[in-house]
Amino acid sequence: MDAVPPVSDPALFRPLTLRGVTIPNRVGVSPMCMYSSTDGAVTDFHLVHLGRFALGGAGLVVMEATAVTPAGRISPRDAGLWSDDHLPGLRRIAGVLTEQGSVPGIQLGHAGRRAAVTEPWHGGQPLVWSETEPGREPWALQAPSAAPAGPEWPTPRALSESELTASLDLWAAAARRASEAGFRFLELHGAHGYLLHSFLSPLSNHRSDAYGGTPEARMRYPLEVVRAVRASLPAETALSYRVSTVDGIDGGLTLDDTVVFAERLAEAGVDIIDTSSGGITTDRSVDTRVRRGFAFHADFSRAVRERVGIPTATVGLIVDPQQADALIDHGDADLVLLGRTALDDPNWPNRARHVLGAVDPTADPRFESYLTPWRAGIERLLARGESPLSRFEIDAPEEVTGLP
Ligand SMILES: Cc1cc2nc3c(=O)[nH]c(=O)nc-3n(C[C@H](O)[C@H](O)[C@H](O)COP(=O)(O)O)c2cc1C
C-alpha cells in the first residue's frame, strides 16, 4: 500500500463544471480506439470495457474516435456514428456510464489521409487489396491536399470546397446522434494527423483557396466543423477539442499557433482544449521533437490554459495519483486524462482516492464500504511486520482483517 499523508479534499477529486455538465472528479479516461466494431456498430465488448472505467471511479469516460463517415474510419473495425443503426449500442454505453456515476463522453473523428489502415497489432499500415479478406478492402483517402501521410502511403484526394461544405452535415448529424444516445461530453478529434489537424497544419495543407494558404484559411474548416457541431448539440453539452499542440517538426504547428487557434475555438463554442501532440506524418525518418517523459503534455496544457484562459485537459504518461493531483493543484490542467494507465488499471481513480485520502461522497459504497476497512486491515498487518508472502504464518484476528 502506498503510504501518503491523507488530505481530505485533494484537487483531483473536486468536481469540474463545463457548461451544463458537472464531472464529479478530475480523472477522465482518454479516447482509445479498440478496433472492435462491425460496420461501425459497437458490441458488448465496448459496454464492458468502458463500463469498468465507470465502476473504477473515473469522473468522465470518453469513448474512442468514432467516425462521422465510413471514409473517415482509421481501420475497417472503427466505431461509427454515420447511421441511426449505431444508436442502440451507444445508448447502452451512455446509459451504463451515467448509471454508474460517470459523465459519458465520445470523440468524433475523421481519419483523413491516415484512414484505411490495419489494426495496430497488425502493423497499423495501409490496407492492401486482398481477395481473401472481404470487408478489409482499402478505400479512397480524403484530405486537404493530395499529399500522402508518409512514404509508401496512398495519396489522398483533395476535398473540393463544395465537399467540405457538404461534410459539415456529417459532423453535425453524428453529434446529434451522440446526444440522442445520451453522451453529454463530446470531443472533436483535431489531433494526430487526422482530417481536422491536417487542415490546420502547414505541413499537410498546401491549398491556395479559402481553406489554405494563410493561418486564418487553414483554421477555417476546423472552425466550421466546430460551429456546425456546436449548433447541433444541446446547450448544456460540453464540447472539447483535442489539438496536437505542436507538430514538433520544422515548419509545422507551434505552441503560439495553437494559442491563437484555441482562442478561436473558444469563441466558436469549445469549452475545454485537450492538449495532445504530434502525428502529422507517418514518416519515421522525420525527427519529431516532443519530449516523452512523465506528464509530457503538461507544459502545453498549462500554456494554453494560462494564455487563452480556457479550461484544458492534459494526457500522457500520467501514472501516479500524487502526480495527477499535483497537475490539477498546480494549475497545469483542469482535467487529467488517462490512456494506457486506465487500460492497465481500470480501478485507478478509486485507488487514487484512497492514496490521496479523499473523503469523497461520490465514492461507490458498494465497494468502498468493504475496501476502506480492508485497506486499513492490510496496513495494520504490514505495520506489524507481516508480509503477504508469509501466508502460512498468519493467524490474523477478525479485528485486523475486518472479515468474520
Ligand atoms: C489503444 C489506444 C488507442 C488510442 N486511440 C485514440 C483515439 O481514439 N483518439 C485519440 O485522440 N487518442 C487515442 N489514443 C491516444 C490516447 O488517448 C492518449 O492520448 C495517449 O495514449 C497518451 O496517454 P497515456 O500515456 O495515458 O496512454 C489512443 C491510445 C491508445 C493506447
The ligand as an SDF file (V2000), in Angstrom:
LIG
                    3D

 31 33  0  0  0  0  0  0  0  0999 V2000
   -5.0750    1.7200  -27.5640 C   0  0  0  0  0  0  0  0  0  0  0  0
   -5.0400    3.2100  -27.7760 C   0  0  0  0  0  0  0  0  0  0  0  0
   -5.9760    3.8030  -28.6310 C   0  0  0  0  0  0  0  0  0  0  0  0
   -5.9920    5.1970  -28.7900 C   0  0  0  0  0  0  0  0  0  0  0  0
   -6.9900    5.7730  -29.5310 N   0  0  0  0  0  0  0  0  0  0  0  0
   -7.1260    7.1150  -29.5330 C   0  0  0  0  0  0  0  0  0  0  0  0
   -8.2820    7.7270  -30.0690 C   0  0  0  0  0  0  0  0  0  0  0  0
   -9.2390    7.0690  -30.4890 O   0  0  0  0  0  0  0  0  0  0  0  0
   -8.3420    9.0830  -30.0640 N   0  0  0  0  0  0  0  0  0  0  0  0
   -7.3300    9.8520  -29.5550 C   0  0  0  0  0  0  0  0  0  0  0  0
   -7.4240   11.0770  -29.5770 O   0  0  0  0  0  0  0  0  0  0  0  0
   -6.2420    9.2970  -28.9980 N   0  0  0  0  0  0  0  0  0  0  0  0
   -6.1290    7.9560  -28.9440 C   0  0  0  0  0  0  0  0  0  0  0  0
   -5.0800    7.3850  -28.2800 N   0  0  0  0  0  0  0  0  0  0  0  0
   -4.1650    8.2490  -27.5090 C   0  0  0  0  0  0  0  0  0  0  0  0
   -4.6530    8.3110  -26.0460 C   0  0  0  0  0  0  0  0  0  0  0  0
   -5.9290    8.9110  -25.9460 O   0  0  0  0  0  0  0  0  0  0  0  0
   -3.6670    9.1080  -25.1670 C   0  0  0  0  0  0  0  0  0  0  0  0
   -3.6430   10.4420  -25.6080 O   0  0  0  0  0  0  0  0  0  0  0  0
   -2.2550    8.5390  -25.2130 C   0  0  0  0  0  0  0  0  0  0  0  0
   -2.2810    7.1270  -25.1110 O   0  0  0  0  0  0  0  0  0  0  0  0
   -1.3590    9.1160  -24.1120 C   0  0  0  0  0  0  0  0  0  0  0  0
   -1.8930    8.8370  -22.8280 O   0  0  0  0  0  0  0  0  0  0  0  0
   -1.3150    7.6120  -21.9030 P   0  0  0  0  0  0  0  0  0  0  0  0
    0.1650    7.8670  -21.7310 O   0  0  0  0  0  0  0  0  0  0  0  0
   -2.0960    7.7180  -20.6230 O   0  0  0  0  0  0  0  0  0  0  0  0
   -1.5680    6.3530  -22.6570 O   0  0  0  0  0  0  0  0  0  0  0  0
   -5.0280    6.0030  -28.1400 C   0  0  0  0  0  0  0  0  0  0  0  0
   -4.0650    5.3890  -27.3320 C   0  0  0  0  0  0  0  0  0  0  0  0
   -4.0780    4.0190  -27.1250 C   0  0  0  0  0  0  0  0  0  0  0  0
   -3.0800    3.3980  -26.1880 C   0  0  0  0  0  0  0  0  0  0  0  0
  1  2  1  0
  2  3  1  0
  2 30  2  0
  3  4  2  0
  4  5  1  0
  4 28  1  0
  5  6  2  0
  6  7  1  0
  6 13  1  0
  7  8  2  0
  7  9  1  0
  9 10  1  0
 10 11  2  0
 10 12  1  0
 12 13  2  0
 13 14  1  0
 14 15  1  0
 14 28  1  0
 15 16  1  0
 16 17  1  0
 16 18  1  0
 18 19  1  0
 18 20  1  0
 20 21  1  0
 20 22  1  0
 22 23  1  0
 23 24  1  0
 24 25  2  0
 24 26  1  0
 24 27  1  0
 28 29  2  0
 29 30  1  0
 30 31  1  0
M  END
$$$$
